[in-house]
Amino acid sequence: MSYIDRDKVSLPEIVGHLRDHYSVYEGGLLHWLFPGKELEDGLRVLFDDDACLKMSQCIVEMGVAEIFVEDGGAKKQCEAESDAERNVSDFEDELVDMEEKMSEDDVVEASSQ
């Protein structure tokens, strides 16, 4: 488990902590699990600092964010796929799906007292 101050939450900070525990391959995507949701419908993509800020706002005080890594390195090692198939990414499709699923009602604002 890694600890990051809320005012320092950013994509490079999260990736840096991840690299302390795991070899991160180029092309791998980070996802976080929206609180109270299941893996099937609650994963959100961490694609920039704004997404990291939204994640931070959804986590209550003393709560944790569950972050998952989609390993891009595993696809590169598959010899059965052509070069074109190996370079295909569903990143853009996932962003559109995420925007459709995530409405204002899903966001929970956390306040510190």
JOZI-V915257 format. One record per backbone hydrogen bond with DSSP energy under -0.5 kcal/mol. NH is the residue of the N-H (numbers start at 0). CO is the residue of the C=O. If there is no record, write none. Layout:
{{NH | CO} {NH | CO}}
This chain:
{{7 | 4} {8 | 5} {13 | 9} {14 | 10} {15 | 11} {16 | 12} {17 | 13} {18 | 14} {19 | 15} {19 | 16} {20 | 17} {21 | 17} {23 | 21} {24 | 22} {27 | 24} {28 | 69} {29 | 45} {30 | 67} {31 | 43} {32 | 65} {33 | 31} {33 | 41} {36 | 33} {40 | 37} {41 | 37} {42 | 38} {43 | 31} {45 | 29} {46 | 44} {51 | 47} {52 | 48} {53 | 49} {54 | 50} {55 | 51} {56 | 52} {57 | 53} {57 | 54} {58 | 54} {58 | 55} {59 | 57} {62 | 59} {65 | 63} {66 | 64} {67 | 30} {69 | 28} {70 | 68} {71 | 69} {75 | 71} {76 | 72} {76 | 73} {77 | 74} {78 | 76} {85 | 81} {86 | 82} {87 | 84} {93 | 89} {94 | 90} {95 | 91} {96 | 92} {97 | 93} {98 | 94} {99 | 95} {100 | 96} {101 | 97} {102 | 100} {105 | 102} {106 | 102} {106 | 103} {108 | 106} {109 | 56}}
